[in-house]
Amino acid sequence: MKTIQTILVLSGIIVASLSLNVYLWLSRGDGLKTDETGAKPESVTLQQAEKTLGCDLSHWDGNVDWHELKDSKVEFVFIKATQGSNYVDPMFEENWETSKNYGFIRGAYHFYQPGEDPKVQAAHFLSVVKHEKGDIVPVLDIEISHGEHPDELTKNISIWIRTVKSAIGRYPIIYTDRAFWNKAIGQDFSYCPLWLAEWEDAHAPYLPNGWKDWAFWQFSESGSVEGVSVETKVDLSHFNGAKSTLRNYQLN
């Protein structure tokens, strides 16, 4: 009888120990997120040394109080410049010049419009944005496909990238989210730095196909910072490193 009791006690301890290990494994988040094939995507955590905060701005954010924004923790700004073949954001010129005057590290982005000539789109962007030394390299915002076949979309954004690189001398940054990229494109563009949009996980973003790391992580689409109206929810991003290393993504 004592032997049976001893066995039961030991069995209970083993079961409890296994349950605890399973709980701890799940609480780390491992195995909880999978892509469409059932494979676990790769996540890369933010460098722990320092978090460098930035935001992105367009006419949707209204008039910015740059004095207040300068007193916030924001160190860099991405500014919408163009979309498609002829659209210019109404606030671009003001945001672009004023951000420089207030000492922000600035970058400009183009919202890619599928179905329109990629060379024309690239030329439009380059004609509007007058890059200077110290600006962050250009950004291609690719988040819609309008039903364009992945092969065609891949070919066309490659043309945009090559056109801009030829003019600037640096590969542009790609802004996208994992679900869209893996479905609509899925090819390896890891020679371009990644600005990843992922708002679900505050711990670490999960990477799209091709990339092994991210340069910028847009971790919120509904943040708030001093200088931007409380009625406007601003997009917030981290740079993956200290401010001093951001120079690796700035034009010489």
N, C-alpha and C positions, 0 to 999 in steps of 0.2 A: 504493500500500500504506500509506504513512504517512497519507494522507488518510483511508483507511478506519479505521486505528487511532485517529486523532484523533476521528473521528465516534463510534466505539465508546466511547472514554473519556468524551466529552461526554454520550453517551446514558446511560452508567452513572451519571454525576454527577447528571443530571436525575432518573433513577429513584430514586436514593438520597435526593435532596432531597424528592421527592414522598412517599416512604415515611415519612420523618421527620415531615413535616407531618401526614400521616394519623395517625401514632402519637400525636403531640402533641395533635391534635384529639380523638382517642378518650380519651386519658388525662385530659382535662379532665372527662370524664363527659358531654359534650354528645352528644345523639343516642343515648345508651345506654338511657335510660328513656323509655318511651312509655306512653300510656294505652291503653285497650281499642280506641280508634279508630285507633291508630297515630300519633296526633299527640303531639308532645313536650310534656309538661306544663311549667308555669312553675315555676322554683325561685327562692327568694329567700333570700339568704345572711344569716347572723346579722350584726347590726351589730358592726363590729370594735372599736369603742371600748371595750366592756366586756361581759362575759358575766355575767348575774345568774342565779344558780342557785337552783332551787327543787325541791321534791318534793311528791308527793301521798300522803296517808295515809288508811287505813281500818282496820277491825278486822283485816284480813288482815295488817297490819304489826305486830300485837301491841302490847305496851306500849312506848312510846317513852321513852328516856332523854333528856329535854328539855335537861338541862344539857349533855350531850355533843353533842346536835344543835345547840345554840346555839354551841358552839365549832367547828362545822364551817363550810363555806362556804355553807350553805343560808341564803338570805335571805327566802324566802317559802314558804308551804305551802298547798296545796289539800287540803281535808278533805272526805271523803265524808259527806254529811248524810243524804240520803234516796234512796229508789228506789221507783218506782211510786206507788201511792195511799196506802200506809200503812206502808211499811218505813222504819225509822230505823237507821242504822248504830250498832251497840252502843258504839262508841268515840267517836261524834261529840261528845257533850257534853264529855267529858274532853279530847279533842284540841282542840276549839274554844276552850275556856276556857284551857287550859294554854298553847296556842300564843300567845295574847294576853299572858298573864302573862310569857312569856319574850321578848316583844318582836318576835315574827315578824309579818310582813305576812301576813294570812290570807285565804283565800277558801273558800267552800263550794260543793259541786257536787251536783246531782241527777242520778241515773242514770235516763234516760227509759225507760219501759216501754211499748212499742207495745201497742195493744189496750185500754189503760186511758184513762179520761177525762183529757185534758190539763189541763183547768181544775182538776179534783180534784187531780191531781199537783202543779200549781203552788201551789195553796192549801196542800197538805200541806207542801211545801218551805218556803213562807213562814211557816207556823205553827211549824216546828221551828227555823229559823235566824233568830236575832234579830240582824240586821245592825246594825253600828255604823259611825260615821265612821272612815275609814281602812281598812275591809275592802275587799278586791277585789270587784268586781261579781259577782253570781251566775253560776254556770256550769251550762249544760245539757250533760250527757254523753249524746251520741246515737251509739250504735255497734251497735245491733241493730235489725232491722226486723220479725222474726217473720213475714215474708212479707207484711206490710202493703203495699198498693200505694203507689208513690212519691207519687202525688197526695194520697192520704189521709194518709200520713205527713207530707208537707209541710204540709198544712193543719193537722194536729194540733200539730206542733211550733211552728207560727206562733202558735197559740192559747196555748201555754205561754209563749212569748216575750212576747207582748202582755200577758198576765196579770201576769207578773213585772215587766215594764217599767212597767206602770201602778202597781204597788205601790212599786217602788224608784226609778223615775224615770230609769233607765238601761237600755240594751239589755244583756242578759246576754251572756256569752262562750259560744261554742259549742265544745265539745270533740268532735273526730271524727278519722277518718283518711280519706285521699284515696280509696282504693279503695271503701270502704263508701259514702262520701258520693256519689261520682259514679254509683254503681250504684243506691243506694236512694233518693236524693233528687235531687241534681244541680241544684237550683234555686239562685238567687242570694240568699244570706243575708249578703252581705258588709257589711251595716249592723251586724252583730254581730261583735265581735272574735273572732279565731280562735285556739284552742288546738289545735294540730295534733299528732297522734300519728304519728310516723314514726321507726322504729328502724333502718332499713336503711342510711341514708346519713348519715355523720357530718359531711358538708360542708355540705349545704343541703337542707332539706325541699322536696318538690314539693307544690304547692298544689292543693286541691280546686277544682272548678268554682266560679267566682264571685269568689273572693278574689284580691287582688293582693299581699297581705302577710299576715304572721302576727304575733300578739302574743306567744304562748307556743308553745314547741316541746318536746313530750315526746320527747326523743331516745333514751331508754333505758327499757326495762321491767325491766331486771335490774341496776340500779345498786346501789351500797352507799354509805352515809354513816354517820358516827359517830352513835350514838344509836338506830339501828334495827338489830335483830338481824341478825347475819351470815347467819343461816338464812333471812332474808327478803330477797328482791330487791325493792328499792324503785324506783318510777317516778321518773325525774329529768327535769326540764324546764329550759330556758333561757327567760328573758324577753328579748325582742328589744330590748334597750337597757340603759342604765345604771339602777341602782337608783333614782336620783333621778327618772327619767321614769316609773317604775312608778306614781307618784301619778295619772297620767292614767287609770288603770284602777281607782282606789280611790274609794269613796264619800265625798262631801263632807258 
